[in-house]
Amino acid sequence: MIDTTLERNGVLSACRNCGTPLGEGQRFCGSCGQRGDSGRLTMRAIGHDLLHAITHVDHSIFSLLKALVLRPGRVAREFIEGKRKKYFGPFALLIISAGLASFMIAITGVEWVRVTGDTRIAGLLERHVNVVFLIQMPLLAGWCALLFWNKRLHYAEHLVLSAYTSGFRILFLAFVMTPIWYFMHVSPARSSAGFYYYLPWIAYFAFAAAQFYGGNILFTVCKAILAAALSWITTMAALFGFIVLFAQFAH
């Protein structure tokens, strides 16, 4: 089938994506935003898109990570206020982070979770410790919604803060803590080493919450620490319930 969107000189006369006519020299479609010079897919084009996604100043992994280090609460606040093209979305970050964490834990073999008893459960949680953090993320948002009810935010808006901070937390786990414990030959599940990971996490979340919620800094920090602690407790309770149910149905 002949593509009628090409003119004789090789310039597109209409958008390949939606068919909207393109003006002379028009680089992007005014209807759908696709580039007006989209032709045959090549490895060079794939490489360019990948490099653009990673390094583009206004929408990149690096710019987002830098912002999440310096002003995580403001990033989340900007997102809920409508600035949603500036950075990667919180839930895309969370899914990517979880996948990278699974990869790092798999290749290093660092044991982050220890379950006594059923080896099947232990193996599942040890391989997919990121699932624990994914479970904790909506619980953290729920406790924030309860403790910061006076901020008049929807649960989905609390979820944005939880997703951004949890995504950064998982990346920190994958690329900082896991290599450290691997080269030190330390298992955080079998020692107090994991304690030194949770303290920075709680401090980081309190820092993010102070930026996100505002108000009296001391009260905000205290409530954020309480939310983080309660989310951890309820996550452990949910995992314990899962283990009990699994043990019952497995027999």
N, C-alpha and C positions, 0 to 999 in steps of 0.2 A: 504494500500500500504506500502510495507516494504522500509524503508530508507536505501539505499545501501551505504550511505556515512559513516556509522558506522562500525567499525571493531568489532571483537568479544570481545575485551577487553574494549569496550566502547569509544575508542579514534577515533575521526573523521579522515577519510582518505582523505576527500575532503571537500571543503568549501560548506556549506549549501546554501550560497547565489548565488555563480556563478559556482560552480562545479570544481574549480581549485584544482588539487591534492595538498595535504599538506604533508610536510616532517615530520619526527618523531620529536615531541617536538615543532613543529612550532605553535606559539601562535596566529599569525595573518595571514590572507590570503595575499599573495603578489600581488594579482590582484585587489581585491576590498577593502581590509583593514579590513574586518570583523574578529572578534575573531574566532580562530580556534576551540574553545571548546564550541561554541554556541549549547546548547541542548534545552530541553523542557523549556518553559517560566515558571518561578515561581515568587511568590511575592518577594522573596529574590532578584532575579535578577532585578526586576523592581525597588526595593528600592535601590539597588546598583547603577543602572544607574542614578536614580534621584539624589542620593547623589554625584555621580561623576560629574554630570552636574553642580551642585551647587557649589561644593568645589574644583574641579580640578584646580590646580595652574595655568595652562597655558590656560584654556578655561572655565572660570567660571563667574557666575554673580557677585560674590564678587570681583574678580580681575578686572573685567571690570568697576564696579562702582568706585572702588578705583582709577583706572586709569582716569576715567572721572572726578573725583574730582580734581586730581592733574595735569593731562596733557591731557585734552580733545582734544586739537588741534593736539597733537602728535599722539594720538590714531587714529584719522581720517587720518592723513598724512601717518602713517604706513599702514593703510588699502589700501589707493589708490596706495601706492608704492608696493603692492603685498603681504604684511604680513597679510594674511586673515584667518589664522588658529589659531592665537594667542588669539583672543577674539570673543565673539558673534558678528555676523554681525550687522550693524547699523539698518537695516530695520526689522530684527527679534526683536531687542531691542525695536524699536518703536511700533511694534504691541503688544508685551507683555506689554509694559508700558501703552498703551492706554486701554487695557483690565483691568489691575489692577486699573487704575484711575477710570474707569467706575464703578468698584466694590466698591471702597472706597467712591465715591460720592453717590452711590446708598444707601449704608448702613448708611452713616452719614446724608444725606439730605442737605449738605452744598450747598448753592445757589451761584454758581460762575458766572452765566450769568443771566441778567434780561432783559426781552423783554416786553415792554408795548404793550397792544393791544391784538392780537390774542393769546389766552392761549395755543393753540395747538403748535404754534411755540415756545412759552416760555417753555413749558414742554419738547419739543424735545431738545432744546439747553441746558436746565438745566440738563437733564439726560445724555446728550452726549457732555459735554463741551470739552472732549478730541478730538472730531471731529474738533473743532475750531483750536486746535493746529496741528492736522493732515493736515488741509487745509493750515495753515500758513507755515508748513515745506517746501513744494516745492516753495512757494512764497519767503521765506527767501533765499533759494538756488538761485532762479532767480535773486534777488537783489544782492546777493554776486557775481554771475557770471557777472552782469553788472558793479558793482563797482570795482571788482577785475579782470577786463578783461585782464589787463597786466600780470597776472600770467599764462596765457595760459593754463588754466585748462578747461576740459570739464564740461558741466552742471552736469553730473552724479557725477563728483568728488566734486563739490560744494555741491551736494546733500548728500554726505557721512557726511560732517561736520554738515550740517543742521539736518540730521537724528540722529546722535549721540547726539548732544546737545539738540535737541528737545525731544528725548527719556528720557534723564536724567532730563530735565525740567519737563516732565509729571510725572516722578517718584517722584520728589521733591514736585510737586503739590499734588500728591496722599498721600504720606506718611509723609510729614512734614507740609505743609500748611493746608491741609484739616483737619487733627486732631487738629491743633492749633485753627483754626476758629470754629471747632465743640465744643471744650471744653470751648472756650471763648464766645460761643453763638453769634458769629459775622458773618454776611453775607457780604462777600467781594463785592457782586454785588450791595448791598444797602448802602455801605459806602466807605470811602477812603482806607479801609484796603487792597484792592487788589493792591494799589499803592506800598505797601511794598513787594509785590511779584514780580512785574514787574521790579523794580530797580535791585534786585539781578540777575534776568534773563538777563537783558541787560549787566550788568557787567560780568556775567559768559560767555556770548557769545563773548563779546569783548576779554576776556582772552583767550578763545579757538581760536578765529580768529587770535590773535597775534601769537600763537604757530603754527597754520596751514599755514598761508600765509607768515609769516616772514616779512622781509623788515623793513622800518621805523616804529617803534612801535606806535608812536603817530598817524601817518597817518592811519595805519592799524586799530587801536582802534577806531578812529573817523569814518572811513568807516564802520566798523562792527556795531557801534551804529546806524549809519544812516540806514544800511541794516535792522537791527532789528526793528527800528521805522517804516520804509517804509513797511516792511512785515506785521506789526500790522495794519497799516492804510489800506493797500490793502485787508487784511483779513476782516476788519470791513466793507469795501466797498462791498466785495463779499457777506458777510452775509446780508447786507442791501438790496442788489439786490435780494437775495434769498427770503427775507421777503416780498419785494414788489411783486415779481412774485407769491409767494405762496398766498398772499392776493388776487391778481387778479384772479388766477385760482380757488381759493377756493369758490369764489362767483359765 
